[in-house]
Amino acid sequence: MKYTLEDLRKIPKECLTSVQVSSVLGCTSRHFSTIAKTDPQSLGFPVVIIGKRVKIPKDAFIEFMSGGQKNPHE
């Protein structure tokens, strides 16, 4: 599934998956996961590594992708 930033805003969970985030970023989830695990500081937003899984705090990712702007609808 192809996600948009607006789709991610509607997800009721606090964290996003690498599949969801990579869709917005326009890369594969495998590529995103590799970068998240090897050079997380280069992403510009926080990531949480739990074993082999990568979780991305939703609010931080959306704020980063919105140029530091909070969602005006919240």
Secondary structure, DSSP 8 states (H G I E B T S, - for coil): ----HHHHHH--SSEEEHHHHHHHHTS-HHHHHHHHHH-GGGSSS--EEETTEEEEEHHHHHHHHTTT---TT-
